[in-house]
Amino acid sequence: MVIVKSKILKQLSDNYPNFLKKDLEKFIDIFLKEIKIALQKNEACELRDFGRFSTRIQKKRISRNPKTGEKIETPEKKIIHFKMSKKLFNKINNNE
């Protein structure tokens, strides 16, 4: 199952009918934008009882084009790392 922004918006609007849909959409946009800004600044973003987003540096390396077998130098880049909380881990694995 894939969670997309529209599904989150629908679920929020169903759970909170007193809020306007456009206000909930604005909330989601602000929420995601703040996570993006924190990651761009190399800061970690922690959501209690859910997990922690952070950035890591992936070193440059020699990779291979699977179609031609040609070696390609992949440059150094930032990647996003997610570490789930123990509470989420236990919930997923039914260890509550």
LOVEX-324591 format. One line per 3 residues: number of its first residue (from 1); their letters; for each residue x, y, z of N, C-alpha, C, CB. Coordinates in nm, 4 decimals. Glycine has a CB too. Example, Ala and Ser with C-alpha at 12.3 -4.5 7.8 and 13.67 -1.06 7.14 Angstrom:
1 = as = 1.3190 -0.5690 0.7800 1.2300 -0.4500 0.7800 1.3200 -0.3300 0.7800 1.1308 -0.4473 0.9046 ~ 1.2850 -0.2250 0.7080 1.3670 -0.1060 0.7140 1.2900 0.0030 0.7870 1.4084 -0.0598 0.5725
REM end
This chain:
1 = mvi = 0.0840 -0.1182 0.0000 0.0000 0.0000 0.0000 0.0881 0.1240 0.0000 -0.0954 0.0001 0.1215 ~ 0.0557 0.2146 -0.0863 0.1311 0.3383 -0.0963 0.0480 0.4505 -0.0350 0.1683 0.3700 -0.2443 ~ 0.1115 0.5308 0.0475 0.0434 0.6462 0.1059 0.0840 0.7691 0.0266 0.0778 0.6629 0.2581
4 = vks = -0.0139 0.8358 -0.0308 0.0113 0.9589 -0.1037 -0.0561 1.0734 -0.0284 -0.0406 0.9493 -0.2510 ~ -0.0149 1.1931 -0.0621 -0.0638 1.3109 0.0084 -0.2166 1.3214 0.0032 -0.0010 1.4364 -0.0506 ~ -0.2771 1.2856 -0.1082 -0.4226 1.2952 -0.1216 -0.4946 1.1995 -0.0260 -0.4643 1.2657 -0.2662
7 = kil = -0.4359 1.0805 -0.0030 -0.4965 0.9858 0.0918 -0.4853 1.0379 0.2347 -0.4292 0.8471 0.0807 ~ -0.3717 1.0983 0.2672 -0.3546 1.1558 0.4003 -0.4552 1.2685 0.4200 -0.2098 1.2074 0.4203 ~ -0.4713 1.3518 0.3180 -0.5662 1.4621 0.3245 -0.7089 1.4113 0.3437 -0.5572 1.5472 0.1980
10 = kql = -0.7465 1.3072 0.2720 -0.8805 1.2514 0.2850 -0.9030 1.1956 0.4243 -0.9035 1.1428 0.1808 ~ -0.8042 1.1245 0.4760 -0.8187 1.0651 0.6085 -0.8272 1.1735 0.7166 -0.7011 0.9700 0.6374 ~ -0.7464 1.2790 0.7034 -0.7544 1.3891 0.7990 -0.8894 1.4594 0.7917 -0.6421 1.4892 0.7737
13 = sdn = -0.9393 1.4812 0.6702 -1.0683 1.5491 0.6564 -1.1830 1.4622 0.7093 -1.0936 1.5856 0.5093 ~ -1.1699 1.3296 0.6974 -1.2721 1.2398 0.7537 -1.2675 1.2407 0.9065 -1.2522 1.0958 0.7012 ~ -1.1450 1.2441 0.9624 -1.1307 1.2413 1.1078 -1.1585 1.3765 1.1731 -0.9919 1.1957 1.1441
16 = ypn = -1.1366 1.4835 1.0996 -1.1566 1.6188 1.1525 -1.2480 1.6976 1.0582 -1.0199 1.6923 1.1708 ~ -1.3781 1.6694 1.0618 -1.4697 1.7354 0.9675 -1.4868 1.8855 0.9931 -1.6048 1.6686 0.9736 ~ -1.4481 1.9337 1.1100 -1.4626 2.0766 1.1410 -1.3599 2.1629 1.0681 -1.4501 2.0987 1.2907
19 = flk = -1.2509 2.1035 1.0234 -1.1473 2.1782 0.9526 -1.1771 2.1802 0.8030 -1.0079 2.1169 0.9792 ~ -1.1482 2.2910 0.7408 -1.1636 2.3002 0.5958 -1.0539 2.2192 0.5275 -1.1595 2.4480 0.5491 ~ -1.0868 2.1633 0.4126 -0.9904 2.0811 0.3390 -0.8672 2.1618 0.2988 -1.0561 2.0210 0.2145
22 = kdl = -0.8886 2.2872 0.2591 -0.7753 2.3696 0.2165 -0.6820 2.3997 0.3338 -0.8252 2.5006 0.1537 ~ -0.7372 2.4110 0.4563 -0.6532 2.4336 0.5740 -0.5717 2.3091 0.6074 -0.7392 2.4741 0.6943 ~ -0.6336 2.1926 0.5948 -0.5613 2.0676 0.6195 -0.4521 2.0469 0.5148 -0.6585 1.9481 0.6194
25 = ekf = -0.4816 2.0825 0.3908 -0.3809 2.0698 0.2847 -0.2630 2.1635 0.3113 -0.4434 2.1005 0.1464 ~ -0.2939 2.2838 0.3579 -0.1884 2.3797 0.3916 -0.1027 2.3268 0.5065 -0.2494 2.5165 0.4291 ~ -0.1677 2.2642 0.6059 -0.0958 2.2044 0.7188 0.0010 2.0960 0.6706 -0.1953 2.1452 0.8207
28 = idi = -0.0469 2.0082 0.5830 0.0384 1.9007 0.5312 0.1566 1.9594 0.4547 -0.0426 1.8055 0.4399 ~ 0.1305 2.0614 0.3716 0.2375 2.1246 0.2943 0.3428 2.1867 0.3857 0.1797 2.2314 0.2010 ~ 0.2987 2.2569 0.4896 0.3923 2.3191 0.5845 0.4726 2.2121 0.6570 0.3166 2.4073 0.6865
31 = flk = 0.4061 2.1063 0.6982 0.4696 1.9963 0.7702 0.5810 1.9330 0.6866 0.3654 1.8904 0.8085 ~ 0.5497 1.9001 0.5616 0.6489 1.8379 0.4741 0.7605 1.9351 0.4366 0.5819 1.7852 0.3480 ~ 0.7246 2.0617 0.4191 0.8247 2.1630 0.3847 0.9264 2.1797 0.4978 0.7565 2.2978 0.3543
34 = eik = 0.8799 2.1769 0.6226 0.9710 2.1906 0.7365 1.0678 2.0722 0.7460 0.8912 2.2032 0.8666 ~ 1.0191 1.9535 0.7138 1.1076 1.8360 0.7123 1.2132 1.8529 0.6037 1.0264 1.7051 0.6892 ~ 1.1714 1.8982 0.4851 1.2654 1.9187 0.3744 1.3701 2.0242 0.4095 1.1898 1.9601 0.2473
37 = ial = 1.3268 2.1344 0.4707 1.4199 2.2415 0.5068 1.5221 2.1920 0.6085 1.3437 2.3628 0.5630 ~ 1.4762 2.1163 0.7076 1.5679 2.0625 0.8083 1.6712 1.9709 0.7443 1.4904 1.9868 0.9167 ~ 1.6283 1.8867 0.6526 1.7210 1.7941 0.5872 1.8187 1.8679 0.4960 1.6435 1.6896 0.5068
40 = qkn = 1.7729 1.9751 0.4310 1.8631 2.0539 0.3475 1.9710 2.1210 0.4307 1.7852 2.1586 0.2692 ~ 1.9399 2.1541 0.5561 2.0370 2.2176 0.6462 2.1228 2.1138 0.7198 1.9641 2.3064 0.7479 ~ 2.1107 1.9876 0.6812 2.1820 1.8759 0.7457 2.1429 1.8593 0.8917 2.3324 1.8968 0.7358
43 = eac = 2.0206 1.8969 0.9261 1.9692 1.8775 1.0609 1.8810 1.7535 1.0610 1.8904 2.0028 1.1103 ~ 1.8719 1.6891 1.1759 1.7850 1.5731 1.1886 1.6436 1.6207 1.2205 1.8373 1.4759 1.2983 ~ 1.5468 1.5423 1.1816 1.4067 1.5733 1.2076 1.3462 1.4524 1.2782 1.3289 1.6078 1.0746
46 = elr = 1.3052 1.4723 1.4026 1.2531 1.3613 1.4815 1.1044 1.3785 1.5047 1.3267 1.3503 1.6152 ~ 1.0300 1.2739 1.4755 0.8870 1.2694 1.5037 0.8685 1.1642 1.6123 0.8012 1.2363 1.3737 ~ 0.8382 1.2093 1.7323 0.8294 1.1178 1.8464 0.7341 1.0032 1.8191 0.7851 1.1925 1.9709
49 = dfg = 0.7714 0.8865 1.8644 0.6956 0.7621 1.8483 0.6777 0.7202 1.7026 0.5606 0.7768 1.9124 ~ 0.7488 0.7855 1.6103 0.7441 0.7454 1.4695 0.8835 0.7137 1.4186 0.6803 0.8555 1.3836 ~ 0.9730 0.8137 1.4227 1.1075 0.7899 1.3742 1.1859 0.9180 1.3559 1.1027 0.7150 1.2453
52 = rfs = 1.3038 0.9011 1.2985 1.3961 1.0129 1.2835 1.4513 1.0126 1.1413 1.5115 1.0049 1.3879 ~ 1.4424 1.1294 1.0754 1.4999 1.1484 0.9434 1.6315 1.2230 0.9597 1.4023 1.2255 0.8491 ~ 1.7337 1.1808 0.8879 1.8611 1.2515 0.8894 1.9277 1.2322 0.7533 1.9534 1.2005 1.0055
55 = tri = 2.0329 1.3098 0.7293 2.1057 1.2955 0.6032 2.2406 1.2312 0.6299 2.1237 1.4327 0.5331 ~ 2.2872 1.1601 0.5323 2.4196 1.0991 0.5373 2.4867 1.1234 0.4035 2.4116 0.9461 0.5699 ~ 2.6193 1.1169 0.4043 2.6959 1.1332 0.2810 2.7276 0.9952 0.2250 2.8267 1.2148 0.3058
58 = qkk = 2.6916 0.9752 0.0989 2.7284 0.8516 0.0304 2.8559 0.8816 -0.0481 2.6119 0.7992 -0.0643 ~ 2.9612 0.8102 -0.0202 3.0907 0.8350 -0.0838 3.0832 0.8106 -0.2344 3.1992 0.7460 -0.0213 ~ 3.1733 0.8781 -0.3055 3.1783 0.8528 -0.4497 3.2308 0.7113 -0.4718 3.2683 0.9585 -0.5233
61 = ris = 3.1879 0.6526 -0.5813 3.2264 0.5140 -0.6068 3.2226 0.4867 -0.7566 3.1333 0.4159 -0.5312 ~ 3.2798 0.3764 -0.7925 3.2751 0.3308 -0.9307 3.1575 0.2342 -0.9407 3.4113 0.2628 -0.9751 ~ 3.0605 0.2671 -1.0254 2.9475 0.1778 -1.0461 2.9499 0.1290 -1.1906 2.8128 0.2490 -1.0132
64 = rnp = 2.8542 0.0468 -1.2258 2.8548 -0.0160 -1.3569 2.7179 0.0015 -1.4217 2.8922 -0.1659 -1.3465 ~ 2.7189 0.0342 -1.5494 2.5961 0.0395 -1.6273 2.5564 -0.1050 -1.6563 2.6143 0.1234 -1.7604 ~ 2.4422 -0.1524 -1.6040 2.4064 -0.2935 -1.6216 2.3800 -0.3324 -1.7672 2.2848 -0.3249 -1.5393
67 = ktg = 2.3416 -0.2360 -1.8485 2.3105 -0.2671 -1.9877 2.4369 -0.2889 -2.0708 2.2271 -0.1555 -2.0487 ~ 2.5376 -0.2005 -2.0521 2.6580 -0.2084 -2.1343 2.7790 -0.2640 -2.0602 2.6910 -0.0729 -2.1875 ~ 2.7723 -0.2645 -1.9264 2.8868 -0.3106 -1.8484 2.9927 -0.2032 -1.8310 2.9482 -0.4314 -1.9136
70 = eki = 2.9679 -0.0848 -1.8847 3.0635 0.0258 -1.8762 3.0732 0.0765 -1.7315 3.0217 0.1414 -1.9716 ~ 3.1965 0.1054 -1.6889 3.2177 0.1585 -1.5543 3.1914 0.3085 -1.5540 3.3616 0.1282 -1.5048 ~ 3.1192 0.3545 -1.4508 3.0818 0.4950 -1.4387 3.1198 0.5423 -1.2987 2.9287 0.5160 -1.4660
73 = etp = 3.1766 0.6613 -1.2903 3.2098 0.7167 -1.1588 3.0871 0.7908 -1.1054 3.3345 0.8125 -1.1668 ~ 3.0338 0.7433 -0.9944 2.9187 0.8069 -0.9305 2.9718 0.9052 -0.8275 2.8231 0.7010 -0.8644 ~ 2.9324 1.0336 -0.8355 2.9857 1.1332 -0.7424 2.9287 1.1191 -0.6009 2.9571 1.2723 -0.7948
76 = ekk = 2.9932 1.1857 -0.5064 2.9466 1.1878 -0.3684 2.8120 1.2593 -0.3629 3.0504 1.2570 -0.2753 ~ 2.7205 1.2087 -0.2788 2.5889 1.2724 -0.2687 2.5295 1.2496 -0.1304 2.4937 1.2184 -0.3772 ~ 2.4305 1.3335 -0.0982 2.3576 1.3189 0.0274 2.2434 1.2206 0.0065 2.3042 1.4562 0.0779
79 = iih = 2.2191 1.1387 0.1080 2.1045 1.0487 0.1054 2.0259 1.0696 0.2341 2.1490 0.8992 0.0895 ~ 1.8982 1.0361 0.2306 1.8136 1.0480 0.3487 1.8117 0.9138 0.4197 1.6694 1.0937 0.3111 ~ 1.8314 0.9191 0.5507 1.8308 0.7988 0.6340 1.7125 0.8086 0.7290 1.9656 0.7823 0.7129
82 = fkm = 1.6369 0.7006 0.7423 1.5237 0.6964 0.8349 1.5465 0.5868 0.9368 1.3903 0.6738 0.7595 ~ 1.5315 0.6205 1.0626 1.5412 0.5209 1.1695 1.4096 0.5228 1.2458 1.6633 0.5495 1.2653 ~ 1.3399 0.4114 1.2441 1.2103 0.4071 1.3109 1.2265 0.3997 1.4622 1.1290 0.2881 1.2611
85 = skk = 1.1260 0.4476 1.5334 1.1294 0.4440 1.6788 1.1023 0.3022 1.7279 1.0268 0.5425 1.7383 ~ 1.1383 0.2766 1.8518 1.1132 0.1443 1.9094 0.9639 0.1173 1.9186 1.1776 0.1324 2.0483 ~ 0.8879 0.2226 1.9468 0.7426 0.2069 1.9582 0.6822 0.1640 1.8239 0.6776 0.3387 2.0065
88 = lfn = 0.7252 0.2268 1.7155 0.6772 0.1902 1.5815 0.7244 0.0493 1.5453 0.7266 0.2925 1.4755 ~ 0.8487 0.0173 1.5778 0.9038 -0.1156 1.5513 0.8188 -0.2229 1.6201 1.0509 -0.1241 1.5994 ~ 0.7872 -0.1989 1.7465 0.7069 -0.2970 1.8210 0.5647 -0.3085 1.7652 0.7012 -0.2587 1.9696
91 = kin = 0.5100 -0.1965 1.7214 0.3747 -0.1998 1.6657 0.3712 -0.2775 1.5343 0.3225 -0.0571 1.6440 ~ 0.4725 -0.2554 1.4493 0.4797 -0.3267 1.3215 0.4986 -0.4757 1.3431 0.5936 -0.2717 1.2356 ~ 0.5781 -0.5116 1.4429 0.6095 -0.6518 1.4678 0.5189 -0.7158 1.5730 0.7530 -0.6644 1.5107
94 = nne = 0.4110 -0.6493 1.6080 0.3126 -0.7016 1.7047 0.3747 -0.7416 1.8377 0.2412 -0.8208 1.6459 ~ 0.4689 -0.6612 1.8863 0.5346 -0.6908 2.0129 0.4829 -0.6029 2.1268 0.6844 -0.6734 1.9985 ~ 0.3640 -0.5470 2.1108 0.3146 -0.4536 2.2120 0.2787 -0.5253 2.3387 0.1946 -0.3770 2.1608
REM end
